[in-house]
Amino acid sequence: MRKNIIFILACIALQCCSFAGLYAKRVYLNMVWESCKKREAVFYYEKPDNVASREIPISIYYKYEDKLYCKGSFSSVEVSKESCNGKFTYYFTSGNVMCEGEYQNGDKTGYWKIYYKEGGVEREGLYKDGTKIGLWLNYAQGKTIADTTLHYGPDYTGEVIQKNKNGSISEKAWYVNGTYHGKYENYNSTGGLLYTGNYDDGLKINEWVFYHSENIVAAKVYYGKNETIDSVFFFNEDGSISTEQIDTATICKHPEMSADIRQSIIAKNLNYPAFAIENAIQGQVLVQFTVRSEGSIDNVKCINDIKLDFGLEEECIRVVKTNFKFKPHKICNVKTAIRYKMPIKFRLR
């Protein structure tokens, strides 16, 4: 009897040691993958023993319900953004794939795919040294191509041609070492020329011509040193010189809404999702949308590759769609549509 009791106690002690060893390896992480206390954590991972490898497979989990957040290869058993080194897959809280691609020494590299929360590819393209390069395809849900975006690296030299969804050219530009240099042309959605001119090391120089419609000149602007405007001539649609006094600031006027008004709208209407608060989720969501010629907005979407999830993206889209209206973009007093980006921050107090 005594031997049996000793044996049982020994088994219990051994089991306790095993569990202690297991949970001693669990490391808790905050939103930016810094080690932290459990109560402050958003993620966790089981730290493996030291491995002599540049590609150590590690899975990171959402702290709540132990759901998989990402799996990939690290150059160290100490997880950090800088130690990502190999193929990675990230997951939404629903279990659907968020994005997938490869890292090299902490930088995104090669081909990446980003997915909608409900499934299906949202956009795909190439990274080099952590920077998007080349042609990226953007999809509407249903796998039809919504539009394309051409990303160039900081040292890119050559011509860049961007196109609208209908295949018409939206922009032609020459770059030298990643900067506008040489002839530039901008077109409307039907392919008509909006304005054209030349750049010198990123600055407008000499004559720039703006159009009412194709081949009908609206204005000629002459730029001097450091992009200062030396002279401006405005034209009526019949070709005669306009005598109307037009503020030169309207030559190229971006969508208007002061930072104070923008922040006030966000503060009054943004509801921090309770689920995100419970799990200490905070960060910045980058929202992209189109400001139409009358000031309304559409094509609202969040363009972070690795999303914060927990309902934050959906809340940003709701706020932008229902509460924002801009004074439209103008080129020589002609209202035009333009793509716009706006960051929305979530911070716990």
VEXMI-214628 format. One record per residue (C-alpha): z, y, x. Coordinates in steps of 0.1 Angstrom, whole numbers, plus 5000, padded with zeros to 4 digits. Layout:
BEGIN
<pt><Z>Z</Z><Y>Y</Y><X>X</X></pt>
...
***
This chain:
BEGIN
<pt><Z>5000</Z><Y>5000</Y><X>5000</X></pt>
<pt><Z>5009</Z><Y>5024</Y><X>5028</X></pt>
<pt><Z>4977</Z><Y>5016</Y><X>5046</X></pt>
<pt><Z>4957</Z><Y>5024</Y><X>5015</X></pt>
<pt><Z>4974</Z><Y>5058</Y><X>5010</X></pt>
<pt><Z>4968</Z><Y>5066</Y><X>5047</X></pt>
<pt><Z>4931</Z><Y>5056</Y><X>5043</X></pt>
<pt><Z>4927</Z><Y>5078</Y><X>5012</X></pt>
<pt><Z>4943</Z><Y>5108</Y><X>5028</X></pt>
<pt><Z>4921</Z><Y>5103</Y><X>5059</X></pt>
<pt><Z>4890</Z><Y>5103</Y><X>5036</X></pt>
<pt><Z>4901</Z><Y>5134</Y><X>5018</X></pt>
<pt><Z>4907</Z><Y>5152</Y><X>5051</X></pt>
<pt><Z>4873</Z><Y>5141</Y><X>5064</X></pt>
<pt><Z>4856</Z><Y>5154</Y><X>5033</X></pt>
<pt><Z>4874</Z><Y>5187</Y><X>5035</X></pt>
<pt><Z>4863</Z><Y>5191</Y><X>5071</X></pt>
<pt><Z>4827</Z><Y>5183</Y><X>5061</X></pt>
<pt><Z>4827</Z><Y>5210</Y><X>5033</X></pt>
<pt><Z>4843</Z><Y>5235</Y><X>5056</X></pt>
<pt><Z>4816</Z><Y>5229</Y><X>5082</X></pt>
<pt><Z>4789</Z><Y>5232</Y><X>5055</X></pt>
<pt><Z>4801</Z><Y>5266</Y><X>5041</X></pt>
<pt><Z>4810</Z><Y>5280</Y><X>5075</X></pt>
<pt><Z>4772</Z><Y>5281</Y><X>5081</X></pt>
<pt><Z>4765</Z><Y>5301</Y><X>5050</X></pt>
<pt><Z>4756</Z><Y>5337</Y><X>5058</X></pt>
<pt><Z>4754</Z><Y>5365</Y><X>5032</X></pt>
<pt><Z>4728</Z><Y>5393</Y><X>5034</X></pt>
<pt><Z>4724</Z><Y>5427</Y><X>5017</X></pt>
<pt><Z>4690</Z><Y>5440</Y><X>5005</X></pt>
<pt><Z>4677</Z><Y>5447</Y><X>5040</X></pt>
<pt><Z>4689</Z><Y>5414</Y><X>5054</X></pt>
<pt><Z>4720</Z><Y>5426</Y><X>5072</X></pt>
<pt><Z>4750</Z><Y>5403</Y><X>5074</X></pt>
<pt><Z>4776</Z><Y>5414</Y><X>5049</X></pt>
<pt><Z>4806</Z><Y>5402</Y><X>5028</X></pt>
<pt><Z>4800</Z><Y>5379</Y><X>4999</X></pt>
<pt><Z>4809</Z><Y>5405</Y><X>4973</X></pt>
<pt><Z>4783</Z><Y>5429</Y><X>4988</X></pt>
<pt><Z>4756</Z><Y>5403</Y><X>4991</X></pt>
<pt><Z>4723</Z><Y>5400</Y><X>4973</X></pt>
<pt><Z>4710</Z><Y>5369</Y><X>4993</X></pt>
<pt><Z>4723</Z><Y>5341</Y><X>5014</X></pt>
<pt><Z>4710</Z><Y>5314</Y><X>5037</X></pt>
<pt><Z>4724</Z><Y>5283</Y><X>5054</X></pt>
<pt><Z>4725</Z><Y>5290</Y><X>5091</X></pt>
<pt><Z>4711</Z><Y>5261</Y><X>5111</X></pt>
<pt><Z>4723</Z><Y>5250</Y><X>5145</X></pt>
<pt><Z>4706</Z><Y>5268</Y><X>5175</X></pt>
<pt><Z>4671</Z><Y>5255</Y><X>5178</X></pt>
<pt><Z>4648</Z><Y>5260</Y><X>5208</X></pt>
<pt><Z>4618</Z><Y>5271</Y><X>5188</X></pt>
<pt><Z>4599</Z><Y>5302</Y><X>5179</X></pt>
<pt><Z>4593</Z><Y>5290</Y><X>5144</X></pt>
<pt><Z>4626</Z><Y>5279</Y><X>5127</X></pt>
<pt><Z>4622</Z><Y>5271</Y><X>5090</X></pt>
<pt><Z>4648</Z><Y>5289</Y><X>5069</X></pt>
<pt><Z>4651</Z><Y>5294</Y><X>5032</X></pt>
<pt><Z>4668</Z><Y>5325</Y><X>5017</X></pt>
<pt><Z>4683</Z><Y>5324</Y><X>4982</X></pt>
<pt><Z>4693</Z><Y>5349</Y><X>4956</X></pt>
<pt><Z>4731</Z><Y>5349</Y><X>4956</X></pt>
<pt><Z>4733</Z><Y>5344</Y><X>4918</X></pt>
<pt><Z>4723</Z><Y>5310</Y><X>4904</X></pt>
<pt><Z>4712</Z><Y>5299</Y><X>4939</X></pt>
<pt><Z>4675</Z><Y>5306</Y><X>4932</X></pt>
<pt><Z>4650</Z><Y>5306</Y><X>4960</X></pt>
<pt><Z>4640</Z><Y>5341</Y><X>4972</X></pt>
<pt><Z>4618</Z><Y>5332</Y><X>5002</X></pt>
<pt><Z>4611</Z><Y>5305</Y><X>5027</X></pt>
<pt><Z>4594</Z><Y>5310</Y><X>5061</X></pt>
<pt><Z>4597</Z><Y>5307</Y><X>5099</X></pt>
<pt><Z>4620</Z><Y>5327</Y><X>5121</X></pt>
<pt><Z>4622</Z><Y>5332</Y><X>5158</X></pt>
<pt><Z>4660</Z><Y>5330</Y><X>5157</X></pt>
<pt><Z>4687</Z><Y>5314</Y><X>5136</X></pt>
<pt><Z>4700</Z><Y>5349</Y><X>5131</X></pt>
<pt><Z>4679</Z><Y>5361</Y><X>5101</X></pt>
<pt><Z>4665</Z><Y>5396</Y><X>5102</X></pt>
<pt><Z>4633</Z><Y>5414</Y><X>5093</X></pt>
<pt><Z>4624</Z><Y>5415</Y><X>5130</X></pt>
<pt><Z>4628</Z><Y>5377</Y><X>5135</X></pt>
<pt><Z>4602</Z><Y>5368</Y><X>5109</X></pt>
<pt><Z>4576</Z><Y>5347</Y><X>5128</X></pt>
<pt><Z>4552</Z><Y>5325</Y><X>5109</X></pt>
<pt><Z>4541</Z><Y>5317</Y><X>5073</X></pt>
<pt><Z>4562</Z><Y>5331</Y><X>5044</X></pt>
<pt><Z>4563</Z><Y>5328</Y><X>5007</X></pt>
<pt><Z>4585</Z><Y>5351</Y><X>4985</X></pt>
<pt><Z>4595</Z><Y>5343</Y><X>4949</X></pt>
<pt><Z>4604</Z><Y>5363</Y><X>4918</X></pt>
<pt><Z>4637</Z><Y>5354</Y><X>4901</X></pt>
<pt><Z>4616</Z><Y>5335</Y><X>4875</X></pt>
<pt><Z>4604</Z><Y>5311</Y><X>4903</X></pt>
<pt><Z>4568</Z><Y>5324</Y><X>4903</X></pt>
<pt><Z>4553</Z><Y>5333</Y><X>4937</X></pt>
<pt><Z>4557</Z><Y>5371</Y><X>4945</X></pt>
<pt><Z>4536</Z><Y>5372</Y><X>4977</X></pt>
<pt><Z>4526</Z><Y>5350</Y><X>5006</X></pt>
<pt><Z>4513</Z><Y>5356</Y><X>5041</X></pt>
<pt><Z>4523</Z><Y>5355</Y><X>5077</X></pt>
<pt><Z>4544</Z><Y>5374</Y><X>5102</X></pt>
<pt><Z>4541</Z><Y>5378</Y><X>5139</X></pt>
<pt><Z>4572</Z><Y>5392</Y><X>5157</X></pt>
<pt><Z>4584</Z><Y>5408</Y><X>5125</X></pt>
<pt><Z>4551</Z><Y>5424</Y><X>5115</X></pt>
<pt><Z>4528</Z><Y>5413</Y><X>5087</X></pt>
<pt><Z>4495</Z><Y>5398</Y><X>5101</X></pt>
<pt><Z>4465</Z><Y>5380</Y><X>5087</X></pt>
<pt><Z>4457</Z><Y>5374</Y><X>5051</X></pt>
<pt><Z>4482</Z><Y>5383</Y><X>5024</X></pt>
<pt><Z>4482</Z><Y>5377</Y><X>4986</X></pt>
<pt><Z>4505</Z><Y>5396</Y><X>4962</X></pt>
<pt><Z>4510</Z><Y>5382</Y><X>4927</X></pt>
<pt><Z>4518</Z><Y>5396</Y><X>4892</X></pt>
<pt><Z>4552</Z><Y>5386</Y><X>4879</X></pt>
<pt><Z>4536</Z><Y>5366</Y><X>4851</X></pt>
<pt><Z>4513</Z><Y>5348</Y><X>4876</X></pt>
<pt><Z>4478</Z><Y>5355</Y><X>4890</X></pt>
<pt><Z>4468</Z><Y>5375</Y><X>4920</X></pt>
<pt><Z>4474</Z><Y>5413</Y><X>4919</X></pt>
<pt><Z>4458</Z><Y>5422</Y><X>4952</X></pt>
<pt><Z>4448</Z><Y>5405</Y><X>4985</X></pt>
<pt><Z>4437</Z><Y>5416</Y><X>5019</X></pt>
<pt><Z>4444</Z><Y>5417</Y><X>5057</X></pt>
<pt><Z>4472</Z><Y>5430</Y><X>5078</X></pt>
<pt><Z>4472</Z><Y>5438</Y><X>5115</X></pt>
<pt><Z>4505</Z><Y>5447</Y><X>5133</X></pt>
<pt><Z>4521</Z><Y>5455</Y><X>5100</X></pt>
<pt><Z>4493</Z><Y>5478</Y><X>5087</X></pt>
<pt><Z>4468</Z><Y>5471</Y><X>5060</X></pt>
<pt><Z>4433</Z><Y>5470</Y><X>5073</X></pt>
<pt><Z>4398</Z><Y>5464</Y><X>5059</X></pt>
<pt><Z>4389</Z><Y>5459</Y><X>5022</X></pt>
<pt><Z>4417</Z><Y>5450</Y><X>4998</X></pt>
<pt><Z>4408</Z><Y>5436</Y><X>4964</X></pt>
<pt><Z>4429</Z><Y>5448</Y><X>4934</X></pt>
<pt><Z>4428</Z><Y>5426</Y><X>4903</X></pt>
<pt><Z>4435</Z><Y>5433</Y><X>4866</X></pt>
<pt><Z>4453</Z><Y>5404</Y><X>4850</X></pt>
<pt><Z>4427</Z><Y>5379</Y><X>4841</X></pt>
<pt><Z>4413</Z><Y>5379</Y><X>4877</X></pt>
<pt><Z>4386</Z><Y>5405</Y><X>4871</X></pt>
<pt><Z>4384</Z><Y>5430</Y><X>4900</X></pt>
<pt><Z>4399</Z><Y>5463</Y><X>4889</X></pt>
<pt><Z>4389</Z><Y>5482</Y><X>4921</X></pt>
<pt><Z>4388</Z><Y>5479</Y><X>4958</X></pt>
<pt><Z>4407</Z><Y>5499</Y><X>4985</X></pt>
<pt><Z>4396</Z><Y>5502</Y><X>5021</X></pt>
<pt><Z>4424</Z><Y>5504</Y><X>5046</X></pt>
<pt><Z>4418</Z><Y>5514</Y><X>5082</X></pt>
<pt><Z>4440</Z><Y>5510</Y><X>5112</X></pt>
<pt><Z>4453</Z><Y>5539</Y><X>5132</X></pt>
<pt><Z>4426</Z><Y>5535</Y><X>5158</X></pt>
<pt><Z>4397</Z><Y>5529</Y><X>5134</X></pt>
<pt><Z>4363</Z><Y>5545</Y><X>5143</X></pt>
<pt><Z>4333</Z><Y>5544</Y><X>5121</X></pt>
<pt><Z>4320</Z><Y>5551</Y><X>5085</X></pt>
<pt><Z>4342</Z><Y>5542</Y><X>5055</X></pt>
<pt><Z>4326</Z><Y>5538</Y><X>5021</X></pt>
<pt><Z>4348</Z><Y>5533</Y><X>4991</X></pt>
<pt><Z>4336</Z><Y>5523</Y><X>4956</X></pt>
<pt><Z>4347</Z><Y>5527</Y><X>4920</X></pt>
<pt><Z>4352</Z><Y>5497</Y><X>4896</X></pt>
<pt><Z>4316</Z><Y>5501</Y><X>4884</X></pt>
<pt><Z>4302</Z><Y>5498</Y><X>4919</X></pt>
<pt><Z>4294</Z><Y>5534</Y><X>4924</X></pt>
<pt><Z>4304</Z><Y>5552</Y><X>4956</X></pt>
<pt><Z>4336</Z><Y>5573</Y><X>4953</X></pt>
<pt><Z>4338</Z><Y>5584</Y><X>4990</X></pt>
<pt><Z>4319</Z><Y>5584</Y><X>5022</X></pt>
<pt><Z>4337</Z><Y>5595</Y><X>5054</X></pt>
<pt><Z>4335</Z><Y>5591</Y><X>5092</X></pt>
<pt><Z>4366</Z><Y>5584</Y><X>5112</X></pt>
<pt><Z>4374</Z><Y>5587</Y><X>5149</X></pt>
<pt><Z>4407</Z><Y>5570</Y><X>5160</X></pt>
<pt><Z>4418</Z><Y>5568</Y><X>5123</X></pt>
<pt><Z>4412</Z><Y>5605</Y><X>5116</X></pt>
<pt><Z>4385</Z><Y>5623</Y><X>5095</X></pt>
<pt><Z>4358</Z><Y>5634</Y><X>5119</X></pt>
<pt><Z>4323</Z><Y>5643</Y><X>5110</X></pt>
<pt><Z>4305</Z><Y>5643</Y><X>5076</X></pt>
<pt><Z>4325</Z><Y>5637</Y><X>5044</X></pt>
<pt><Z>4312</Z><Y>5632</Y><X>5008</X></pt>
<pt><Z>4332</Z><Y>5627</Y><X>4976</X></pt>
<pt><Z>4317</Z><Y>5615</Y><X>4943</X></pt>
<pt><Z>4327</Z><Y>5614</Y><X>4907</X></pt>
<pt><Z>4330</Z><Y>5581</Y><X>4886</X></pt>
<pt><Z>4293</Z><Y>5582</Y><X>4877</X></pt>
<pt><Z>4281</Z><Y>5586</Y><X>4912</X></pt>
<pt><Z>4275</Z><Y>5624</Y><X>4912</X></pt>
<pt><Z>4284</Z><Y>5644</Y><X>4943</X></pt>
<pt><Z>4316</Z><Y>5664</Y><X>4938</X></pt>
<pt><Z>4318</Z><Y>5680</Y><X>4973</X></pt>
<pt><Z>4307</Z><Y>5676</Y><X>5009</X></pt>
<pt><Z>4314</Z><Y>5691</Y><X>5043</X></pt>
<pt><Z>4325</Z><Y>5683</Y><X>5078</X></pt>
<pt><Z>4358</Z><Y>5675</Y><X>5095</X></pt>
<pt><Z>4368</Z><Y>5681</Y><X>5131</X></pt>
<pt><Z>4397</Z><Y>5660</Y><X>5142</X></pt>
<pt><Z>4411</Z><Y>5660</Y><X>5106</X></pt>
<pt><Z>4405</Z><Y>5697</Y><X>5098</X></pt>
<pt><Z>4377</Z><Y>5710</Y><X>5075</X></pt>
<pt><Z>4352</Z><Y>5732</Y><X>5094</X></pt>
<pt><Z>4322</Z><Y>5754</Y><X>5086</X></pt>
<pt><Z>4305</Z><Y>5751</Y><X>5052</X></pt>
<pt><Z>4318</Z><Y>5730</Y><X>5024</X></pt>
<pt><Z>4298</Z><Y>5727</Y><X>4992</X></pt>
<pt><Z>4313</Z><Y>5720</Y><X>4958</X></pt>
<pt><Z>4292</Z><Y>5710</Y><X>4927</X></pt>
<pt><Z>4295</Z><Y>5715</Y><X>4889</X></pt>
<pt><Z>4273</Z><Y>5684</Y><X>4885</X></pt>
<pt><Z>4247</Z><Y>5667</Y><X>4906</X></pt>
<pt><Z>4226</Z><Y>5693</Y><X>4926</X></pt>
<pt><Z>4242</Z><Y>5723</Y><X>4907</X></pt>
<pt><Z>4264</Z><Y>5742</Y><X>4932</X></pt>
<pt><Z>4298</Z><Y>5755</Y><X>4920</X></pt>
<pt><Z>4310</Z><Y>5770</Y><X>4953</X></pt>
<pt><Z>4305</Z><Y>5773</Y><X>4990</X></pt>
<pt><Z>4336</Z><Y>5776</Y><X>5011</X></pt>
<pt><Z>4335</Z><Y>5785</Y><X>5048</X></pt>
<pt><Z>4364</Z><Y>5773</Y><X>5070</X></pt>
<pt><Z>4375</Z><Y>5788</Y><X>5102</X></pt>
<pt><Z>4401</Z><Y>5779</Y><X>5128</X></pt>
<pt><Z>4429</Z><Y>5756</Y><X>5117</X></pt>
<pt><Z>4412</Z><Y>5752</Y><X>5082</X></pt>
<pt><Z>4417</Z><Y>5788</Y><X>5073</X></pt>
<pt><Z>4392</Z><Y>5800</Y><X>5046</X></pt>
<pt><Z>4369</Z><Y>5828</Y><X>5060</X></pt>
<pt><Z>4349</Z><Y>5833</Y><X>5029</X></pt>
<pt><Z>4342</Z><Y>5818</Y><X>4994</X></pt>
<pt><Z>4312</Z><Y>5822</Y><X>4971</X></pt>
<pt><Z>4313</Z><Y>5809</Y><X>4935</X></pt>
<pt><Z>4282</Z><Y>5801</Y><X>4914</X></pt>
<pt><Z>4274</Z><Y>5799</Y><X>4878</X></pt>
<pt><Z>4256</Z><Y>5768</Y><X>4865</X></pt>
<pt><Z>4223</Z><Y>5787</Y><X>4864</X></pt>
<pt><Z>4226</Z><Y>5793</Y><X>4902</X></pt>
<pt><Z>4236</Z><Y>5830</Y><X>4900</X></pt>
<pt><Z>4266</Z><Y>5842</Y><X>4920</X></pt>
<pt><Z>4297</Z><Y>5844</Y><X>4898</X></pt>
<pt><Z>4316</Z><Y>5877</Y><X>4896</X></pt>
<pt><Z>4347</Z><Y>5861</Y><X>4881</X></pt>
<pt><Z>4378</Z><Y>5865</Y><X>4902</X></pt>
<pt><Z>4390</Z><Y>5830</Y><X>4910</X></pt>
<pt><Z>4421</Z><Y>5822</Y><X>4931</X></pt>
<pt><Z>4410</Z><Y>5805</Y><X>4963</X></pt>
<pt><Z>4440</Z><Y>5782</Y><X>4959</X></pt>
<pt><Z>4421</Z><Y>5764</Y><X>4931</X></pt>
<pt><Z>4394</Z><Y>5752</Y><X>4955</X></pt>
<pt><Z>4412</Z><Y>5719</Y><X>4957</X></pt>
<pt><Z>4444</Z><Y>5719</Y><X>4936</X></pt>
<pt><Z>4464</Z><Y>5687</Y><X>4934</X></pt>
<pt><Z>4481</Z><Y>5674</Y><X>4902</X></pt>
<pt><Z>4511</Z><Y>5698</Y><X>4896</X></pt>
<pt><Z>4547</Z><Y>5689</Y><X>4889</X></pt>
<pt><Z>4575</Z><Y>5703</Y><X>4910</X></pt>
<pt><Z>4598</Z><Y>5679</Y><X>4928</X></pt>
<pt><Z>4628</Z><Y>5693</Y><X>4908</X></pt>
<pt><Z>4611</Z><Y>5687</Y><X>4874</X></pt>
<pt><Z>4600</Z><Y>5652</Y><X>4886</X></pt>
<pt><Z>4635</Z><Y>5643</Y><X>4896</X></pt>
<pt><Z>4650</Z><Y>5658</Y><X>4865</X></pt>
<pt><Z>4627</Z><Y>5636</Y><X>4843</X></pt>
<pt><Z>4636</Z><Y>5605</Y><X>4863</X></pt>
<pt><Z>4674</Z><Y>5613</Y><X>4862</X></pt>
<pt><Z>4673</Z><Y>5618</Y><X>4824</X></pt>
<pt><Z>4651</Z><Y>5588</Y><X>4815</X></pt>
<pt><Z>4656</Z><Y>5561</Y><X>4841</X></pt>
<pt><Z>4679</Z><Y>5533</Y><X>4830</X></pt>
<pt><Z>4693</Z><Y>5513</Y><X>4859</X></pt>
<pt><Z>4689</Z><Y>5476</Y><X>4847</X></pt>
<pt><Z>4723</Z><Y>5461</Y><X>4842</X></pt>
<pt><Z>4712</Z><Y>5429</Y><X>4859</X></pt>
<pt><Z>4702</Z><Y>5449</Y><X>4890</X></pt>
<pt><Z>4736</Z><Y>5467</Y><X>4890</X></pt>
<pt><Z>4755</Z><Y>5433</Y><X>4887</X></pt>
<pt><Z>4736</Z><Y>5420</Y><X>4918</X></pt>
<pt><Z>4739</Z><Y>5453</Y><X>4939</X></pt>
<pt><Z>4701</Z><Y>5457</Y><X>4940</X></pt>
<pt><Z>4690</Z><Y>5491</Y><X>4952</X></pt>
<pt><Z>4659</Z><Y>5505</Y><X>4970</X></pt>
<pt><Z>4626</Z><Y>5524</Y><X>4964</X></pt>
<pt><Z>4598</Z><Y>5515</Y><X>4941</X></pt>
<pt><Z>4564</Z><Y>5530</Y><X>4949</X></pt>
<pt><Z>4545</Z><Y>5537</Y><X>4917</X></pt>
<pt><Z>4507</Z><Y>5544</Y><X>4916</X></pt>
<pt><Z>4487</Z><Y>5558</Y><X>4887</X></pt>
<pt><Z>4457</Z><Y>5579</Y><X>4878</X></pt>
<pt><Z>4460</Z><Y>5615</Y><X>4866</X></pt>
<pt><Z>4431</Z><Y>5620</Y><X>4842</X></pt>
<pt><Z>4412</Z><Y>5653</Y><X>4839</X></pt>
<pt><Z>4433</Z><Y>5663</Y><X>4808</X></pt>
<pt><Z>4466</Z><Y>5656</Y><X>4826</X></pt>
<pt><Z>4474</Z><Y>5622</Y><X>4810</X></pt>
<pt><Z>4481</Z><Y>5592</Y><X>4831</X></pt>
<pt><Z>4470</Z><Y>5556</Y><X>4831</X></pt>
<pt><Z>4466</Z><Y>5525</Y><X>4853</X></pt>
<pt><Z>4503</Z><Y>5527</Y><X>4861</X></pt>
<pt><Z>4515</Z><Y>5500</Y><X>4885</X></pt>
<pt><Z>4540</Z><Y>5493</Y><X>4913</X></pt>
<pt><Z>4525</Z><Y>5487</Y><X>4947</X></pt>
<pt><Z>4553</Z><Y>5474</Y><X>4968</X></pt>
<pt><Z>4541</Z><Y>5441</Y><X>4983</X></pt>
<pt><Z>4576</Z><Y>5427</Y><X>4983</X></pt>
<pt><Z>4591</Z><Y>5438</Y><X>4950</X></pt>
<pt><Z>4627</Z><Y>5444</Y><X>4943</X></pt>
<pt><Z>4625</Z><Y>5425</Y><X>4909</X></pt>
<pt><Z>4656</Z><Y>5424</Y><X>4887</X></pt>
<pt><Z>4637</Z><Y>5446</Y><X>4862</X></pt>
<pt><Z>4633</Z><Y>5477</Y><X>4884</X></pt>
<pt><Z>4595</Z><Y>5477</Y><X>4886</X></pt>
<pt><Z>4592</Z><Y>5473</Y><X>4848</X></pt>
<pt><Z>4617</Z><Y>5502</Y><X>4843</X></pt>
<pt><Z>4597</Z><Y>5525</Y><X>4866</X></pt>
<pt><Z>4564</Z><Y>5517</Y><X>4848</X></pt>
<pt><Z>4581</Z><Y>5525</Y><X>4814</X></pt>
<pt><Z>4595</Z><Y>5558</Y><X>4826</X></pt>
<pt><Z>4562</Z><Y>5570</Y><X>4841</X></pt>
<pt><Z>4541</Z><Y>5559</Y><X>4811</X></pt>
<pt><Z>4563</Z><Y>5575</Y><X>4785</X></pt>
<pt><Z>4577</Z><Y>5607</Y><X>4802</X></pt>
<pt><Z>4551</Z><Y>5622</Y><X>4826</X></pt>
<pt><Z>4522</Z><Y>5645</Y><X>4821</X></pt>
<pt><Z>4507</Z><Y>5666</Y><X>4849</X></pt>
<pt><Z>4486</Z><Y>5697</Y><X>4853</X></pt>
<pt><Z>4454</Z><Y>5680</Y><X>4864</X></pt>
<pt><Z>4436</Z><Y>5680</Y><X>4897</X></pt>
<pt><Z>4411</Z><Y>5707</Y><X>4901</X></pt>
<pt><Z>4381</Z><Y>5712</Y><X>4925</X></pt>
<pt><Z>4367</Z><Y>5748</Y><X>4922</X></pt>
<pt><Z>4383</Z><Y>5751</Y><X>4888</X></pt>
<pt><Z>4367</Z><Y>5719</Y><X>4876</X></pt>
<pt><Z>4393</Z><Y>5694</Y><X>4863</X></pt>
<pt><Z>4389</Z><Y>5659</Y><X>4878</X></pt>
<pt><Z>4408</Z><Y>5626</Y><X>4878</X></pt>
<pt><Z>4427</Z><Y>5616</Y><X>4909</X></pt>
<pt><Z>4449</Z><Y>5587</Y><X>4920</X></pt>
<pt><Z>4486</Z><Y>5596</Y><X>4926</X></pt>
<pt><Z>4516</Z><Y>5579</Y><X>4942</X></pt>
<pt><Z>4552</Z><Y>5586</Y><X>4934</X></pt>
<pt><Z>4584</Z><Y>5570</Y><X>4949</X></pt>
<pt><Z>4613</Z><Y>5562</Y><X>4925</X></pt>
<pt><Z>4646</Z><Y>5554</Y><X>4942</X></pt>
<pt><Z>4675</Z><Y>5533</Y><X>4928</X></pt>
<pt><Z>4708</Z><Y>5540</Y><X>4944</X></pt>
<pt><Z>4742</Z><Y>5526</Y><X>4934</X></pt>
<pt><Z>4771</Z><Y>5551</Y><X>4934</X></pt>
***
